[in-house]
Amino acid sequence: MKGSIELMRVIAVILITFTHTRHNIETGPFCFIFETLPTYGTPLLSIISGFLFWEKTRFKKNIFNSKVASLIVPYFIANLLVLLPVLLANSLGYNYLNRLTYDYTLFTEGLLALNSPPINPPTYFIRDLFILFVLLELLFKKNVKMLIILLPLAYFGKIFIRIDIVIMFFMGSIFATLKHHNKWIIIGLIGLNIFSFMIDILPIKYPLSALVFALLIKTKFQLPKTGGFTYLLHLYHSPIMVFSYPVLVLFITNPIMNVFAQVFLSIFFVGILFYLSSKIKPLGLLSGDRT
């Protein structure tokens, strides 16, 4: 089971990486590969998170404190490490922003993500996942201190940026609860996928992601632990692409090769970052000390 989780985590994060590549391909099979297929990454990652929560995390003590260290600290670091160079570049006459403006919203939205994804867009998933654990802490452990986080967030912004993350998280928890009935889950999901495809009232990526998870979770794979690397890739692939693309496009003009080069560079530089964080203890904060 551990190997299958690692495999699905790698698949999900690489798909998410493709989501943020820069290109102008709007039709054809590569448009599907670069635009449609990557949207399956976040639902799959949400299911994995819910499954692991029900299997392991819910039995641990001090869940909230551990999630501060493993989620919110890396989240703020990943966004500050984008925000500071952007501000420096702006002082030199370079504008890297395309959603935000140079005012207080750089803090309220760019860092806190009260209503929209932060300055490092893929990290909205980490933000929503943390808030979900805050909500679980309130509901199941009756920890009213969580209202200090939830009430201001509800008043000034949104509790969740993407509610589908929450839904797929709980679907992962259901998978963990019913793991001994996996074959019946697969049969049900096949029917749900057929129904979704025929009726077109539910985006197919959700039931299909769930089916992929159900098919792979029982499959035996021998893979090393990838949690630290994939977490760093999730956190830092987008800024690497933003800052490297203007240079990369000068050398690789073929749009398809350029996309793959963006992904390769992200994996390469994150690999270096992962290696350094494994050797230099303070850098472990970048990934919440994941290995």
C-alpha positions in Angstrom: 0.0 0.0 0.0 2.8 2.4 0.8 4.3 2.0 -2.6 1.0 2.6 -4.3 0.5 5.8 -2.3 4.0 7.0 -3.3 3.3 6.2 -7.0 0.0 8.1 -6.9 1.5 11.0 -5.1 4.2 11.3 -7.8 1.7 11.1 -10.6 -0.6 13.7 -8.9 2.2 16.3 -8.3 3.7 15.9 -11.8 0.2 16.4 -13.3 -0.1 19.6 -11.1 3.3 20.7 -12.4 2.0 20.6 -16.0 -0.9 22.7 -15.0 1.3 25.7 -14.5 3.5 25.5 -17.6 3.5 28.5 -20.0 2.4 27.8 -23.6 -0.1 28.9 -26.2 -1.3 25.4 -27.4 -5.1 25.5 -27.5 -6.1 22.5 -29.7 -5.0 18.9 -30.4 -3.7 16.1 -28.3 -1.0 18.1 -26.6 -3.7 20.6 -25.4 -5.4 17.7 -23.7 -2.1 16.5 -22.2 -1.0 20.0 -21.0 -4.4 21.5 -20.0 -7.1 18.8 -19.3 -5.2 15.8 -18.0 -3.2 17.8 -15.3 -6.5 18.9 -13.7 -6.8 15.3 -12.4 -3.8 15.9 -10.1 -5.5 17.9 -7.3 -8.5 15.6 -6.9 -6.1 12.6 -6.7 -3.9 14.3 -4.2 -7.0 15.3 -2.1 -8.1 11.7 -2.0 -4.6 10.6 -0.9 -4.6 13.2 1.9 -8.0 12.0 3.2 -7.0 8.4 3.0 -3.8 9.0 5.0 -5.7 11.1 7.5 -8.1 8.3 8.3 -5.5 5.6 8.2 -2.8 7.3 10.3 -3.1 11.0 11.2 -6.4 10.8 13.2 -4.7 8.5 15.7 -1.9 10.9 16.5 -1.9 13.4 19.3 -1.3 17.2 18.8 -2.5 16.9 15.1 -3.0 20.7 14.9 0.6 21.5 16.0 2.0 18.9 13.6 0.0 20.5 10.7 1.3 23.9 11.6 4.8 22.6 11.1 4.1 20.4 8.1 1.6 22.6 6.2 1.3 26.3 7.2 5.0 27.0 7.9 6.1 25.6 4.4 3.1 27.4 2.9 4.2 30.8 4.2 7.9 30.2 3.4 7.0 29.2 -0.2 5.0 32.3 -0.7 7.4 34.7 1.0 10.2 33.3 -1.2 8.1 34.4 -4.2 6.8 37.7 -2.8 10.2 39.1 -1.8 11.9 38.6 -5.3 8.7 40.0 -6.9 8.9 43.1 -4.8 12.6 43.5 -5.6 12.1 43.0 -9.3 9.3 45.6 -9.2 11.7 48.1 -7.6 14.0 47.5 -10.6 11.2 48.0 -13.1 10.2 44.4 -13.8 6.5 43.4 -13.2 6.0 39.6 -12.5 2.4 40.0 -11.3 -0.6 39.1 -13.5 -3.3 38.6 -10.9 -2.4 40.8 -8.0 -1.5 44.5 -7.6 1.2 46.2 -5.7 -0.9 47.2 -2.7 -2.3 45.7 0.5 -3.7 42.8 -1.5 -0.2 41.4 -1.8 -0.6 40.6 1.9 -4.3 39.8 2.2 -4.4 37.8 -1.0 -0.8 37.2 -2.1 0.2 35.8 1.3 -2.9 35.0 3.3 -5.1 34.0 0.3 -8.3 35.2 2.0 -10.3 35.0 -1.2 -8.1 33.7 -4.0 -5.0 31.6 -4.6 -1.8 33.2 -3.2 1.1 34.7 -5.1 2.5 31.1 -5.4 -0.8 29.7 -6.9 -0.4 25.9 -6.4 0.0 26.4 -2.6 -3.8 27.2 -2.3 -4.1 23.4 -1.9 -1.8 23.5 1.2 -3.8 26.5 2.6 -7.2 24.7 2.1 -5.8 21.5 3.6 -4.6 23.3 6.7 -8.0 25.0 7.2 -9.6 21.6 6.8 -7.5 20.2 9.7 -8.4 23.3 11.7 -12.1 22.6 11.1 -11.6 18.9 12.0 -9.8 20.0 15.2 -12.8 22.1 16.1 -15.5 19.6 15.3 -14.0 16.4 16.6 -11.8 17.6 19.4 -14.0 20.5 20.5 -11.0 22.8 20.4 -12.7 26.2 20.4 -9.3 28.0 20.0 -9.7 27.1 16.3 -12.3 29.8 16.0 -9.5 32.3 16.3 -8.5 31.2 12.8 -11.9 30.3 11.3 -14.0 33.4 12.3 -11.7 36.1 10.9 -11.3 34.0 7.8 -15.0 33.6 7.4 -15.6 37.3 7.9 -12.9 38.7 5.7 -12.6 35.9 3.1 -13.5 32.3 2.2 -13.1 29.3 4.5 -12.1 27.2 1.4 -10.8 28.4 -1.9 -11.8 25.1 -3.6 -14.6 23.1 -1.9 -13.8 20.1 -4.2 -10.6 19.6 -2.2 -12.8 19.0 0.9 -15.2 16.7 -0.9 -12.4 14.6 -2.3 -10.6 14.5 1.0 -13.6 13.0 2.7 -13.9 10.6 -0.2 -10.4 9.4 0.6 -11.5 8.9 4.2 -14.4 6.8 3.0 -11.9 4.7 1.0 -9.9 4.1 4.1 -13.0 3.2 6.1 -14.3 0.7 3.4 -10.8 -0.5 2.3 -11.9 -4.2 2.8 -14.7 -3.7 0.3 -12.5 -2.2 -2.4 -13.8 -4.4 -5.2 -17.4 -3.1 -4.6 -16.1 0.5 -4.5 -14.5 -0.1 -7.9 -17.7 -1.5 -9.3 -19.7 1.4 -8.0 -17.2 4.0 -9.3 -17.2 2.3 -12.8 -21.0 2.8 -12.8 -20.6 6.4 -11.5 -18.1 7.2 -14.3 -20.4 5.8 -17.0 -23.3 7.8 -15.6 -21.2 11.0 -15.4 -20.0 10.5 -18.9 -23.5 9.9 -20.3 -25.4 12.5 -18.3 -22.6 15.2 -18.1 -23.8 16.6 -14.7 -20.6 15.8 -12.8 -17.1 16.7 -14.0 -15.6 13.4 -15.0 -12.3 14.2 -13.4 -13.7 13.6 -9.9 -15.2 10.1 -10.3 -12.3 9.1 -12.6 -9.7 10.3 -10.1 -11.5 8.2 -7.5 -11.5 5.2 -9.7 -7.8 5.5 -10.4 -7.2 5.6 -6.7 -9.3 2.6 -6.0 -7.6 0.6 -8.8 -4.1 1.5 -7.6 -4.4 1.5 -3.8 -4.2 -2.3 -3.5 -1.5 -2.7 -6.2 1.9 -3.6 -4.9 4.8 -1.3 -5.9 8.3 -1.0 -4.6 9.1 2.7 -4.4 11.2 4.8 -2.1 9.6 7.5 0.0 8.9 10.5 -2.2 7.0 12.7 0.3 9.7 15.3 0.8 10.5 15.6 -2.9 6.9 15.7 -4.2 6.0 18.2 -1.5 8.8 20.6 -2.6 7.9 20.1 -6.2 4.3 21.1 -5.4 5.5 24.1 -3.5 8.1 25.5 -5.8 7.5 24.4 -9.4 5.4 27.4 -10.3 7.9 30.1 -9.2 10.7 28.2 -10.9 8.7 28.3 -14.2 7.8 31.9 -13.8 11.4 33.0 -13.3 13.0 30.6 -15.8 10.6 30.8 -18.7 11.8 34.2 -20.1 15.2 32.7 -20.5 14.1 29.2 -21.5 12.0 30.6 -24.4 15.1 32.2 -25.9 16.7 28.7 -26.4 13.7 26.4 -27.0 11.2 27.8 -29.4 9.3 24.6 -30.1 6.2 25.0 -27.8 5.9 21.3 -27.0 9.5 20.9 -26.2 9.4 24.1 -24.2 6.6 22.7 -22.0 8.6 19.5 -21.2 11.7 21.6 -20.6 9.8 23.7 -18.0 8.7 20.5 -16.2 12.3 19.1 -16.4 13.8 22.3 -15.0 11.3 22.3 -12.2 12.1 18.7 -11.3 15.9 19.4 -11.6 16.0 22.4 -9.4 13.6 21.0 -6.8 15.8 17.9 -6.8 18.8 20.1 -5.8 16.6 21.8 -3.2 15.5 18.4 -1.8 19.1 17.2 -1.6 20.2 20.4 0.2 17.3 20.2 2.6 18.2 16.6 3.5 21.8 17.7 4.3 21.3 21.1 5.9 18.9 20.7 8.8 17.4 24.2 8.9 16.3 23.8 5.3 14.0 21.0 6.5 11.5 23.7 7.3 10.9 24.1 3.6 9.1 20.7 3.5 8.0 20.4 7.0 10.8 18.0 7.7 9.4 15.5 5.3 11.9 12.9 3.9 
